[in-house]
Amino acid sequence: MLNLRGLVTVQAEDGLHANSYAIRTSNGLAVIDPSHTPEAMAGGDRDLVQVLLATHGHYDHTSGTLDWLARNPALAYYMQSNDKVMSRDPSRNASVLFGRPQKTAEPTHFLNEEETVSLGDRMHLSVLHTPGHTAGSVCLVLEEVLPNGLRKALAIFTGDTVFTTSIGRHDLPGGSETALLASLRKLVNFGRKYTFFSDMPVYSGHGRVSSWAELLHLNPWLRQAMR
């Protein structure tokens, strides 16, 4: 698997919080799925965080946002617009399921299909809208812009759209089995179009880090989507 150690660090899920990922860039740190509070990150690094991004609006992926924005109100916080409603509604953000109904911060910016979020030094996150787990679920592709202007995919962050051997549930508010299966086909076709490398890391909301080849080989839903 492509080694992105030093570029991407993982803060693993712990039962209440999903996997959270920090991307180190020339502009500081970008945190994907800010489920953990700032105190869970090393002091020097927490001062470098410049942007928060949520793959979707469920509480276990966004529970740290209020603390992050209270600490630094200037932080940009991105989410797909269809999931904004979850921020202030404990029944929709699934915190009720954890037995601790809570609101989370509202996004300050929105993630739009095929737009990019710049991370500096010729790197950005490209947005792929993949509804199904929630209406606003996205996958985020970390890309490097090469000197010739072409883009190289370095990794993909899939949230709860897809895991190594399974997919996200679709029976919660905003979920849709039909939409999720369509999103899996969209993801496979996106990978073909942009020629994802077989060893490209796949960072999901739960479980271990896998590779694109492993995902295509082990995940029965993606194998079906490939037909």
Residue pairs with C-beta under 8 A, 6 or more apart in sequence:
1 199
1 201
1 209
1 211
2 154
2 155
2 197
2 199
2 200
2 201
2 211
4 154
4 155
4 201
6 24
7 23
7 24
7 154
8 21
8 22
8 23
8 24
8 142
8 155
8 201
8 203
9 21
9 22
9 24
10 19
10 20
10 21
10 203
10 209
11 19
11 20
11 21
11 22
11 36
11 40
11 41
12 19
13 19
13 35
13 60
13 205
13 206
16 60
16 63
16 98
17 35
17 36
17 60
17 63
17 64
18 33
18 35
18 58
18 60
18 61
18 160
18 205
18 206
19 33
19 35
19 203
19 204
19 205
19 206
19 207
20 31
20 32
20 33
20 34
20 35
20 36
20 64
21 31
21 32
21 33
21 157
21 203
22 29
22 30
22 31
22 32
22 41
22 45
22 49
23 29
23 30
23 31
23 32
23 119
23 123
23 142
24 48
25 119
25 120
25 121
25 123
26 120
26 121
27 50
27 119
27 120
27 121
28 48
28 49
28 50
29 45
29 48
29 49
29 50
30 49
30 50
30 51
30 52
30 53
30 117
30 119
30 125
31 49
31 51
31 52
31 53
31 68
32 53
32 54
32 55
32 140
32 157
32 203
33 53
33 54
33 55
33 61
33 62
33 157
33 159
33 205
34 52
34 54
34 61
34 62
34 64
34 65
34 68
34 77
35 60
35 61
35 62
35 63
35 64
36 63
36 64
37 64
37 67
37 68
38 46
38 49
38 64
38 67
38 68
38 71
39 46
39 67
40 64
41 49
46 71
49 68
49 72
49 75
50 75
50 76
51 75
51 76
51 77
51 78
51 117
51 119
52 65
52 68
52 75
52 76
52 77
52 78
53 77
53 78
53 79
53 111
53 117
53 125
53 140
54 61
54 62
54 65
54 77
54 78
54 79
54 83
54 107
55 61
55 137
55 138
55 139
55 140
55 157
55 158
55 159
55 160
55 161
55 205
56 79
56 80
56 83
56 133
56 134
56 136
56 137
56 138
56 159
56 160
57 79
57 83
57 84
57 85
57 86
57 87
57 92
57 93
57 104
57 134
57 136
58 86
58 93
58 94
58 134
58 160
58 172
59 90
59 93
59 94
59 95
59 98
59 102
59 104
60 94
60 98
60 205
61 159
61 160
61 205
62 79
62 86
62 87
62 93
62 104
62 105
63 95
63 102
63 104
65 77
65 104
65 105
66 103
66 104
66 105
68 75
68 77
68 105
69 75
69 77
69 105
75 108
76 108
76 109
77 105
77 106
77 107
77 108
77 109
78 107
78 108
78 109
78 110
78 111
78 117
79 87
79 107
79 110
79 111
79 136
80 110
80 111
80 112
80 127
80 129
80 136
80 137
80 138
81 110
81 111
81 112
81 136
82 131
82 134
82 135
82 136
82 174
83 134
83 135
83 136
83 137
83 174
84 106
84 107
84 110
84 136
85 92
86 92
86 93
86 104
86 134
86 136
86 174
87 93
87 103
87 104
87 105
87 106
87 107
88 103
88 104
88 106
89 103
90 96
90 101
90 102
90 103
91 101
91 173
92 173
92 174
93 102
93 103
93 104
94 172
95 101
95 102
95 104
111 117
111 127
111 129
111 138
111 140
112 127
112 129
113 127
113 128
113 129
114 126
114 127
114 128
115 126
115 127
116 124
116 125
116 126
116 127
116 143
117 124
117 125
117 127
117 140
118 124
119 125
119 142
122 144
122 145
122 146
123 142
123 143
123 144
123 145
123 154
124 142
124 143
124 145
125 140
125 141
125 142
125 143
125 157
126 140
126 141
126 143
126 151
127 138
127 140
128 138
128 139
128 140
128 141
128 186
128 187
128 190
129 136
129 137
129 138
129 183
130 137
130 138
130 139
130 158
130 161
130 180
130 183
130 184
130 186
130 187
131 137
131 176
131 179
131 180
131 183
132 161
132 167
132 168
132 170
132 175
132 176
132 177
132 178
132 179
132 180
132 181
132 182
132 183
132 184
133 159
133 160
133 161
133 167
133 168
133 169
133 170
133 172
133 175
133 180
134 160
134 172
134 173
134 174
134 175
135 174
135 175
135 176
135 179
136 174
137 159
137 160
137 161
137 168
137 183
138 159
139 156
139 157
139 158
139 159
139 161
139 187
140 156
140 157
141 153
141 155
141 156
141 157
141 190
141 194
142 153
142 154
142 155
142 156
142 157
143 151
143 152
143 153
143 154
144 151
144 152
144 154
145 151
146 152
151 194
153 194
153 195
153 196
153 197
153 200
154 200
154 201
155 200
155 201
155 202
155 203
156 196
156 200
156 201
156 202
156 203
156 212
157 203
157 204
158 187
158 202
158 203
158 204
158 205
159 168
159 204
159 205
160 168
160 169
160 204
160 205
160 206
161 167
161 168
161 180
161 183
161 184
161 187
162 168
162 184
162 187
162 204
162 215
162 219
162 221
162 222
163 204
163 205
163 206
163 207
163 219
164 202
164 204
164 207
164 208
164 210
164 214
164 215
164 218
164 219
165 218
165 219
165 220
166 219
166 221
167 180
167 184
167 219
167 221
168 180
168 205
169 175
170 176
170 177
170 179
170 180
181 221
181 225
184 221
184 222
184 224
184 225
185 225
187 222
187 225
188 216
188 222
188 225
188 226
191 212
196 212
197 212
198 211
198 212
198 213
199 211
199 212
199 213
200 211
200 212
201 209
201 210
201 211
202 209
202 210
202 211
202 212
202 214
202 215
203 209
204 210
210 218
215 222
216 222
216 223
216 226
217 223
